[in-house]
């Protein structure tokens, strides 16, 4: 078939289904626990990517170490 052949159809005439992809959330993985977290597409993942639970645990452990309290 040559370019401009009379037996070709424009793409719009082929009646192919059109799929629109919309992202409602973005997924990232926590470096500490490996858990998946989701955020809005407008937000950015934390740097370093650590989930809120692991972040709270790390802060609690650091405070315990600073205060000399053993868990």
Biopython code that builds the backbone (N, CA, C, O; Angstrom):
import numpy as np
from Bio.PDB.StructureBuilder import StructureBuilder

atoms = [
    (1, "UNK", "N", (0.855, -1.156, 0.000)),
    (1, "UNK", "CA", (0.000, 0.000, 0.000)),
    (1, "UNK", "C", (0.906, 1.225, 0.000)),
    (1, "UNK", "O", (1.878, 1.286, 0.752)),
    (2, "UNK", "N", (0.594, 2.166, -0.817)),
    (2, "UNK", "CA", (1.399, 3.381, -0.898)),
    (2, "UNK", "C", (0.750, 4.492, -0.096)),
    (2, "UNK", "O", (-0.445, 4.456, 0.197)),
    (3, "UNK", "N", (1.549, 5.464, 0.248)),
    (3, "UNK", "CA", (1.039, 6.612, 0.995)),
    (3, "UNK", "C", (-0.023, 7.326, 0.162)),
    (3, "UNK", "O", (0.197, 7.609, -1.016)),
    (4, "UNK", "N", (-1.160, 7.613, 0.765)),
    (4, "UNK", "CA", (-2.223, 8.304, 0.047)),
    (4, "UNK", "C", (-3.102, 7.364, -0.759)),
    (4, "UNK", "O", (-3.842, 7.814, -1.634)),
    (5, "UNK", "N", (-3.037, 6.090, -0.486)),
    (5, "UNK", "CA", (-3.845, 5.113, -1.207)),
    (5, "UNK", "C", (-5.324, 5.378, -0.943)),
    (5, "UNK", "O", (-5.692, 5.850, 0.133)),
    (6, "UNK", "N", (-6.151, 5.081, -1.902)),
    (6, "UNK", "CA", (-7.583, 5.364, -1.777)),
    (6, "UNK", "C", (-8.295, 4.388, -0.840)),
    (6, "UNK", "O", (-9.441, 4.640, -0.467)),
    (7, "UNK", "N", (-7.658, 3.286, -0.448)),
    (7, "UNK", "CA", (-8.330, 2.322, 0.422)),
    (7, "UNK", "C", (-7.974, 2.516, 1.905)),
    (7, "UNK", "O", (-8.289, 1.648, 2.720)),
    (8, "UNK", "N", (-7.348, 3.595, 2.263)),
    (8, "UNK", "CA", (-7.055, 3.880, 3.674)),
    (8, "UNK", "C", (-8.115, 4.810, 4.222)),
    (8, "UNK", "O", (-8.686, 5.615, 3.487)),
    (9, "UNK", "N", (-8.376, 4.701, 5.509)),
    (9, "UNK", "CA", (-9.370, 5.552, 6.167)),
    (9, "UNK", "C", (-8.663, 6.460, 7.164)),
    (9, "UNK", "O", (-7.674, 6.064, 7.780)),
    (10, "UNK", "N", (-9.164, 7.655, 7.318)),
    (10, "UNK", "CA", (-8.623, 8.498, 8.387)),
    (10, "UNK", "C", (-8.877, 7.841, 9.740)),
    (10, "UNK", "O", (-9.860, 7.117, 9.900)),
    (11, "UNK", "N", (-8.020, 8.081, 10.696)),
    (11, "UNK", "CA", (-8.127, 7.453, 12.015)),
    (11, "UNK", "C", (-9.475, 7.722, 12.671)),
    (11, "UNK", "O", (-10.012, 6.838, 13.339)),
    (12, "UNK", "N", (-10.030, 8.903, 12.503)),
    (12, "UNK", "CA", (-11.298, 9.239, 13.154)),
    (12, "UNK", "C", (-12.463, 8.408, 12.597)),
    (12, "UNK", "O", (-13.489, 8.284, 13.266)),
    (13, "UNK", "N", (-12.336, 7.846, 11.409)),
    (13, "UNK", "CA", (-13.416, 7.054, 10.818)),
    (13, "UNK", "C", (-13.361, 5.575, 11.201)),
    (13, "UNK", "O", (-14.232, 4.810, 10.787)),
    (14, "UNK", "N", (-12.375, 5.156, 11.971)),
    (14, "UNK", "CA", (-12.235, 3.740, 12.303)),
    (14, "UNK", "C", (-13.106, 3.305, 13.469)),
    (14, "UNK", "O", (-13.208, 2.107, 13.734)),
    (15, "UNK", "N", (-13.738, 4.236, 14.174)),
    (15, "UNK", "CA", (-14.603, 3.951, 15.322)),
    (15, "UNK", "C", (-13.886, 3.135, 16.393)),
    (15, "UNK", "O", (-14.449, 2.185, 16.937)),
    (16, "UNK", "N", (-12.649, 3.505, 16.694)),
    (16, "UNK", "CA", (-11.905, 2.839, 17.752)),
    (16, "UNK", "C", (-12.311, 3.435, 19.090)),
    (16, "UNK", "O", (-12.516, 4.644, 19.191)),
    (17, "UNK", "N", (-12.431, 2.588, 20.133)),
    (17, "UNK", "CA", (-12.788, 3.133, 21.445)),
    (17, "UNK", "C", (-11.648, 4.002, 21.975)),
    (17, "UNK", "O", (-10.476, 3.644, 21.860)),
    (18, "UNK", "N", (-12.001, 5.132, 22.547)),
    (18, "UNK", "CA", (-11.012, 6.040, 23.116)),
    (18, "UNK", "C", (-11.043, 5.875, 24.637)),
    (18, "UNK", "O", (-12.108, 5.931, 25.253)),
    (19, "UNK", "N", (-9.887, 5.674, 25.226)),
    (19, "UNK", "CA", (-9.780, 5.521, 26.669)),
    (19, "UNK", "C", (-9.052, 6.726, 27.234)),
    (19, "UNK", "O", (-7.946, 7.060, 26.809)),
    (20, "UNK", "N", (-9.682, 7.363, 28.186)),
    (20, "UNK", "CA", (-9.063, 8.499, 28.849)),
    (20, "UNK", "C", (-8.568, 8.034, 30.201)),
    (20, "UNK", "O", (-9.333, 7.483, 30.993)),
    (21, "UNK", "N", (-7.296, 8.252, 30.467)),
    (21, "UNK", "CA", (-6.711, 7.850, 31.740)),
    (21, "UNK", "C", (-6.696, 9.059, 32.663)),
    (21, "UNK", "O", (-6.135, 10.105, 32.334)),
    (22, "UNK", "N", (-7.316, 8.899, 33.815)),
    (22, "UNK", "CA", (-7.266, 9.952, 34.827)),
    (22, "UNK", "C", (-6.656, 9.368, 36.081)),
    (22, "UNK", "O", (-7.032, 8.279, 36.514)),
    (23, "UNK", "N", (-5.733, 10.076, 36.653)),
    (23, "UNK", "CA", (-5.055, 9.620, 37.858)),
    (23, "UNK", "C", (-5.683, 10.311, 39.054)),
    (23, "UNK", "O", (-5.656, 11.537, 39.158)),
    (24, "UNK", "N", (-6.250, 9.522, 39.954)),
    (24, "UNK", "CA", (-6.838, 10.106, 41.154)),
    (24, "UNK", "C", (-5.837, 10.101, 42.306)),
    (24, "UNK", "O", (-6.020, 10.816, 43.291)),
    (25, "UNK", "N", (-4.785, 9.300, 42.186)),
    (25, "UNK", "CA", (-3.764, 9.276, 43.230)),
    (25, "UNK", "C", (-2.447, 8.773, 42.651)),
    (25, "UNK", "O", (-2.405, 8.136, 41.598)),
    (26, "UNK", "N", (-1.387, 9.078, 43.369)),
    (26, "UNK", "CA", (-0.051, 8.633, 42.994)),
    (26, "UNK", "C", (0.447, 7.728, 44.108)),
    (26, "UNK", "O", (0.255, 8.032, 45.286)),
    (27, "UNK", "N", (1.079, 6.626, 43.752)),
    (27, "UNK", "CA", (1.539, 5.676, 44.756)),
    (27, "UNK", "C", (3.058, 5.725, 44.874)),
    (27, "UNK", "O", (3.767, 5.800, 43.870)),
    (28, "UNK", "N", (3.551, 5.680, 46.118)),
    (28, "UNK", "CA", (4.985, 5.600, 46.378)),
    (28, "UNK", "C", (5.197, 4.584, 47.485)),
    (28, "UNK", "O", (4.253, 4.235, 48.194)),
    (29, "UNK", "N", (6.428, 4.102, 47.642)),
    (29, "UNK", "CA", (6.746, 3.032, 48.588)),
    (29, "UNK", "C", (7.658, 3.550, 49.691)),
    (29, "UNK", "O", (8.643, 4.238, 49.421)),
    (30, "UNK", "N", (7.326, 3.215, 50.936)),
    (30, "UNK", "CA", (8.126, 3.604, 52.093)),
    (30, "UNK", "C", (9.440, 2.822, 52.084)),
    (30, "UNK", "O", (9.446, 1.610, 51.872)),
    (31, "UNK", "N", (10.548, 3.522, 52.314)),
    (31, "UNK", "CA", (11.859, 2.869, 52.333)),
    (31, "UNK", "C", (12.067, 2.003, 53.577)),
    (31, "UNK", "O", (12.884, 1.083, 53.560)),
    (32, "UNK", "N", (11.332, 2.292, 54.656)),
    (32, "UNK", "CA", (11.536, 1.569, 55.917)),
    (32, "UNK", "C", (10.730, 0.276, 55.953)),
    (32, "UNK", "O", (11.288, -0.804, 56.145)),
    (33, "UNK", "N", (9.418, 0.386, 55.766)),
    (33, "UNK", "CA", (8.558, -0.799, 55.912)),
    (33, "UNK", "C", (8.160, -1.422, 54.584)),
    (33, "UNK", "O", (7.667, -2.550, 54.564)),
    (34, "UNK", "N", (8.362, -0.714, 53.464)),
    (34, "UNK", "CA", (7.995, -1.238, 52.157)),
    (34, "UNK", "C", (6.526, -1.111, 51.838)),
    (34, "UNK", "O", (6.059, -1.623, 50.820)),
    (35, "UNK", "N", (5.784, -0.424, 52.711)),
    (35, "UNK", "CA", (4.354, -0.237, 52.480)),
    (35, "UNK", "C", (4.090, 0.795, 51.402)),
    (35, "UNK", "O", (4.877, 1.721, 51.203)),
    (36, "UNK", "N", (2.979, 0.626, 50.710)),
    (36, "UNK", "CA", (2.590, 1.563, 49.650)),
    (36, "UNK", "C", (1.734, 2.668, 50.244)),
    (36, "UNK", "O", (0.846, 2.413, 51.058)),
    (37, "UNK", "N", (2.003, 3.874, 49.838)),
    (37, "UNK", "CA", (1.246, 5.044, 50.269)),
    (37, "UNK", "C", (0.699, 5.734, 49.025)),
    (37, "UNK", "O", (1.313, 5.695, 47.958)),
    (38, "UNK", "N", (-0.460, 6.364, 49.173)),
    (38, "UNK", "CA", (-1.052, 7.099, 48.065)),
    (38, "UNK", "C", (-1.210, 8.559, 48.437)),
    (38, "UNK", "O", (-1.553, 8.892, 49.572)),
    (39, "UNK", "N", (-0.957, 9.427, 47.467)),
    (39, "UNK", "CA", (-1.130, 10.866, 47.649)),
    (39, "UNK", "C", (-1.824, 11.427, 46.422)),
    (39, "UNK", "O", (-1.901, 10.764, 45.387)),
    (40, "UNK", "N", (-2.331, 12.656, 46.538)),
    (40, "UNK", "CA", (-2.935, 13.332, 45.394)),
    (40, "UNK", "C", (-1.869, 13.638, 44.364)),
    (40, "UNK", "O", (-0.707, 13.834, 44.720)),
    (41, "UNK", "N", (-2.236, 13.685, 43.096)),
    (41, "UNK", "CA", (-1.250, 13.980, 42.050)),
    (41, "UNK", "C", (-0.573, 15.342, 42.217)),
    (41, "UNK", "O", (0.552, 15.526, 41.753)),
    (42, "UNK", "N", (-1.238, 16.296, 42.871)),
    (42, "UNK", "CA", (-0.657, 17.617, 43.064)),
    (42, "UNK", "C", (0.409, 17.627, 44.167)),
    (42, "UNK", "O", (1.242, 18.532, 44.213)),
    (43, "UNK", "N", (0.385, 16.632, 45.049)),
    (43, "UNK", "CA", (1.341, 16.551, 46.156)),
    (43, "UNK", "C", (2.608, 15.839, 45.716)),
    (43, "UNK", "O", (2.630, 15.138, 44.704)),
    (44, "UNK", "N", (3.662, 16.032, 46.499)),
    (44, "UNK", "CA", (4.913, 15.329, 46.243)),
    (44, "UNK", "C", (5.159, 14.322, 47.362)),
    (44, "UNK", "O", (4.797, 14.564, 48.513)),
    (45, "UNK", "N", (5.762, 13.216, 47.028)),
    (45, "UNK", "CA", (6.124, 12.218, 48.037)),
    (45, "UNK", "C", (7.207, 12.821, 48.931)),
    (45, "UNK", "O", (8.028, 13.609, 48.462)),
    (46, "UNK", "N", (7.214, 12.459, 50.211)),
    (46, "UNK", "CA", (8.242, 12.998, 51.096)),
    (46, "UNK", "C", (9.634, 12.545, 50.672)),
    (46, "UNK", "O", (9.800, 11.501, 50.042)),
    (47, "UNK", "N", (10.616, 13.342, 51.028)),
    (47, "UNK", "CA", (12.009, 13.001, 50.715)),
    (47, "UNK", "C", (12.769, 12.947, 52.022)),
    (47, "UNK", "O", (12.869, 13.977, 52.689)),
    (48, "UNK", "N", (13.303, 11.829, 52.423)),
    (48, "UNK", "CA", (13.223, 10.505, 51.799)),
    (48, "UNK", "C", (11.815, 9.930, 51.956)),
    (48, "UNK", "O", (11.088, 10.316, 52.871)),
    (49, "UNK", "N", (11.428, 9.016, 51.077)),
    (49, "UNK", "CA", (10.071, 8.468, 51.126)),
    (49, "UNK", "C", (9.874, 7.526, 52.321)),
    (49, "UNK", "O", (10.144, 6.328, 52.246)),
    (50, "UNK", "N", (9.398, 8.106, 53.413)),
    (50, "UNK", "CA", (9.127, 7.346, 54.634)),
    (50, "UNK", "C", (7.695, 7.655, 55.054)),
    (50, "UNK", "O", (7.315, 8.820, 55.162)),
    (51, "UNK", "N", (6.905, 6.617, 55.289)),
    (51, "UNK", "CA", (5.491, 6.799, 55.627)),
    (51, "UNK", "C", (5.349, 7.459, 57.003)),
    (51, "UNK", "O", (6.279, 7.413, 57.809)),
    (52, "UNK", "N", (4.193, 8.070, 57.276)),
    (52, "UNK", "CA", (3.981, 8.749, 58.556)),
    (52, "UNK", "C", (4.163, 7.830, 59.772)),
    (52, "UNK", "O", (4.678, 8.277, 60.796)),
    (53, "UNK", "N", (3.758, 6.576, 59.685)),
    (53, "UNK", "CA", (3.910, 5.649, 60.820)),
    (53, "UNK", "C", (5.380, 5.397, 61.133)),
    (53, "UNK", "O", (5.784, 5.433, 62.295)),
    (54, "UNK", "N", (6.180, 5.142, 60.100)),
    (54, "UNK", "CA", (7.613, 4.902, 60.310)),
    (54, "UNK", "C", (8.302, 6.177, 60.783)),
    (54, "UNK", "O", (9.237, 6.116, 61.582)),
    (55, "UNK", "N", (7.848, 7.328, 60.297)),
    (55, "UNK", "CA", (8.420, 8.599, 60.727)),
    (55, "UNK", "C", (8.160, 8.819, 62.221)),
    (55, "UNK", "O", (9.071, 9.196, 62.958)),
    (56, "UNK", "N", (6.928, 8.586, 62.671)),
    (56, "UNK", "CA", (6.602, 8.746, 64.096)),
    (56, "UNK", "C", (7.416, 7.785, 64.954)),
    (56, "UNK", "O", (7.907, 8.166, 66.017)),
    (57, "UNK", "N", (7.561, 6.542, 64.502)),
    (57, "UNK", "CA", (8.340, 5.556, 65.243)),
    (57, "UNK", "C", (9.804, 5.990, 65.362)),
    (57, "UNK", "O", (10.408, 5.868, 66.427)),
    (58, "UNK", "N", (10.365, 6.493, 64.270)),
    (58, "UNK", "CA", (11.762, 6.948, 64.290)),
    (58, "UNK", "C", (11.945, 8.121, 65.242)),
    (58, "UNK", "O", (12.942, 8.184, 65.961)),
    (59, "UNK", "N", (10.997, 9.046, 65.256)),
    (59, "UNK", "CA", (11.078, 10.196, 66.170)),
    (59, "UNK", "C", (10.963, 9.723, 67.613)),
    (59, "UNK", "O", (11.712, 10.182, 68.475)),
    (60, "UNK", "N", (10.030, 8.806, 67.886)),
    (60, "UNK", "CA", (9.871, 8.286, 69.249)),
    (60, "UNK", "C", (11.140, 7.568, 69.717)),
    (60, "UNK", "O", (11.557, 7.741, 70.862)),
    (61, "UNK", "N", (11.754, 6.769, 68.847)),
    (61, "UNK", "CA", (12.990, 6.076, 69.207)),
    (61, "UNK", "C", (14.136, 7.058, 69.440)),
    (61, "UNK", "O", (14.943, 6.869, 70.351)),
    (62, "UNK", "N", (14.207, 8.093, 68.629)),
    (62, "UNK", "CA", (15.263, 9.096, 68.796)),
    (62, "UNK", "C", (15.088, 9.845, 70.107)),
    (62, "UNK", "O", (16.067, 10.094, 70.810)),
    (63, "UNK", "N", (13.858, 10.208, 70.447)),
    (63, "UNK", "CA", (13.606, 10.891, 71.714)),
    (63, "UNK", "C", (13.919, 9.990, 72.898)),
    (63, "UNK", "O", (14.492, 10.440, 73.890)),
    (64, "UNK", "N", (13.545, 8.717, 72.797)),
    (64, "UNK", "CA", (13.833, 7.770, 73.864)),
    (64, "UNK", "C", (15.341, 7.642, 74.064)),
    (64, "UNK", "O", (15.812, 7.568, 75.199)),
    (65, "UNK", "N", (16.091, 7.615, 72.983)),
    (65, "UNK", "CA", (17.551, 7.523, 73.071)),
    (65, "UNK", "C", (18.130, 8.782, 73.704)),
    (65, "UNK", "O", (19.027, 8.700, 74.543)),
    (66, "UNK", "N", (17.621, 9.946, 73.305)),
    (66, "UNK", "CA", (18.103, 11.195, 73.867)),
    (66, "UNK", "C", (17.803, 11.319, 75.355)),
    (66, "UNK", "O", (18.595, 11.882, 76.110)),
    (67, "UNK", "N", (16.667, 10.798, 75.768)),
    (67, "UNK", "CA", (16.274, 10.881, 77.166)),
    (67, "UNK", "C", (16.875, 9.741, 78.002)),
    (67, "UNK", "O", (16.732, 9.730, 79.225)),
    (68, "UNK", "N", (17.529, 8.810, 77.364)),
    (68, "UNK", "CA", (18.137, 7.703, 78.070)),
    (68, "UNK", "C", (17.132, 6.665, 78.542)),
    (68, "UNK", "O", (17.440, 5.867, 79.428)),
    (69, "UNK", "N", (15.972, 6.662, 77.982)),
    (69, "UNK", "CA", (14.935, 5.714, 78.344)),
    (69, "UNK", "C", (15.051, 4.504, 77.430)),
    (69, "UNK", "O", (15.128, 4.633, 76.209)),
    (70, "UNK", "N", (15.061, 3.338, 78.039)),
    (70, "UNK", "CA", (15.178, 2.112, 77.253)),
    (70, "UNK", "C", (13.781, 1.515, 77.064)),
    (70, "UNK", "O", (13.016, 1.407, 78.022)),
    (71, "UNK", "N", (13.459, 1.137, 75.854)),
    (71, "UNK", "CA", (12.157, 0.502, 75.584)),
    (71, "UNK", "C", (12.281, -0.987, 75.594)),
    (71, "UNK", "O", (11.292, -1.690, 75.387)),
]
sb = StructureBuilder()
sb.init_structure("model")
sb.init_model(0)
sb.init_chain("A")
sb.init_seg("    ")
for serial, (resi, resn, name, xyz) in enumerate(atoms, 1):
    if name == "N":
        sb.init_residue(resn, " ", resi, " ")
    sb.init_atom(name, np.array(xyz, "f"), 0.0, 1.0, " ", f" {name:<3s}", serial, name[0])
structure = sb.get_structure()
